Amino acid sequence: MRTAYEKYMSKEEKKMEKRFNGFHSFWENMNSDTSKANLIFPVGKVGRNLLSLNIAKKYKKGSPIFMTAVLQYLTCELLELS
């Protein structure tokens, strides 16, 4: 879509606008493991902590998803009891 001020923009400004629009379209189409598993807690952080805290040297793709689901379940149960 062309804008009215596009003909007055420099090459650098056009490049930045194109990059900005591309960035947003990338994030709109991205599906994370957290959204696929319908969880609230972040799966990526749990996976990174598994490696960084030396809990596991290797793990399968489903391991951080399962661990995140367990953490979320336990947190919900604690909040219900309080």
C-alpha positions as CSV (number, residue, x, y, z in Angstrom):
1,M,0.0,0.0,0.0
2,R,1.4,3.3,-1.0
3,T,1.2,6.3,1.3
4,A,0.9,10.0,0.3
5,Y,4.3,10.9,1.7
6,E,6.2,7.9,0.1
7,K,7.5,10.0,-2.8
8,Y,9.1,12.4,-0.3
9,M,10.9,9.7,1.7
10,S,14.6,9.0,1.3
11,K,15.9,5.5,0.4
12,E,16.9,4.9,4.0
13,E,13.4,5.8,5.3
14,K,11.8,3.4,2.7
15,K,14.2,0.7,3.8
16,M,13.4,1.2,7.4
17,E,9.7,1.2,6.8
18,K,10.0,-2.1,4.8
19,R,12.0,-3.7,7.6
20,F,9.5,-2.5,10.2
21,N,6.5,-4.0,8.2
22,G,8.4,-7.2,7.6
23,F,9.1,-7.5,11.4
24,H,5.5,-7.3,12.3
25,S,4.3,-9.8,9.7
26,F,6.9,-12.2,11.0
27,W,5.6,-12.0,14.6
28,E,2.0,-12.2,13.5
29,N,2.6,-15.5,11.7
30,M,4.7,-17.0,14.5
31,N,3.2,-19.7,16.7
32,S,5.2,-20.4,19.9
33,D,5.1,-23.6,21.9
34,T,3.4,-21.8,24.7
35,S,0.4,-20.8,22.5
36,K,0.3,-24.2,20.8
37,A,0.1,-26.0,24.1
38,N,-2.4,-23.3,25.4
39,L,-0.3,-22.5,28.4
40,I,0.3,-19.3,30.4
41,F,3.8,-19.9,31.6
42,P,6.6,-19.5,29.0
43,V,7.9,-22.8,27.6
44,G,11.1,-21.2,26.2
45,K,12.2,-20.0,29.6
46,V,11.7,-23.3,31.2
47,G,13.7,-25.0,28.4
48,R,16.5,-22.5,28.7
49,N,16.6,-23.0,32.5
50,L,16.8,-26.8,32.1
51,L,20.1,-26.3,30.3
52,S,21.5,-23.4,32.2
53,L,20.8,-24.8,35.7
54,N,22.4,-28.1,34.6
55,I,19.2,-30.0,35.3
56,A,19.5,-31.8,31.9
57,K,22.3,-31.9,29.3
58,K,19.9,-33.0,26.6
59,Y,16.1,-33.2,26.4
60,K,13.4,-34.0,23.9
61,K,11.2,-31.2,22.5
62,G,8.2,-32.1,24.6
63,S,10.1,-32.1,27.9
64,P,9.9,-28.3,28.6
65,I,6.3,-28.2,27.5
66,F,5.4,-31.0,29.9
67,M,7.4,-29.4,32.7
68,T,5.7,-26.0,32.1
69,A,2.3,-27.6,32.2
70,V,3.1,-29.3,35.5
71,L,4.4,-26.0,37.0
72,Q,1.3,-24.2,35.8
73,Y,-1.0,-26.9,37.3
74,L,0.8,-26.8,40.6
75,T,0.6,-23.1,40.8
76,C,-3.1,-23.1,40.0
77,E,-3.7,-25.7,42.7
78,L,-1.8,-23.6,45.3
79,L,-3.8,-20.5,44.4
80,E,-7.1,-22.4,44.7
81,L,-6.1,-23.6,48.2
82,S,-5.2,-20.2,49.4
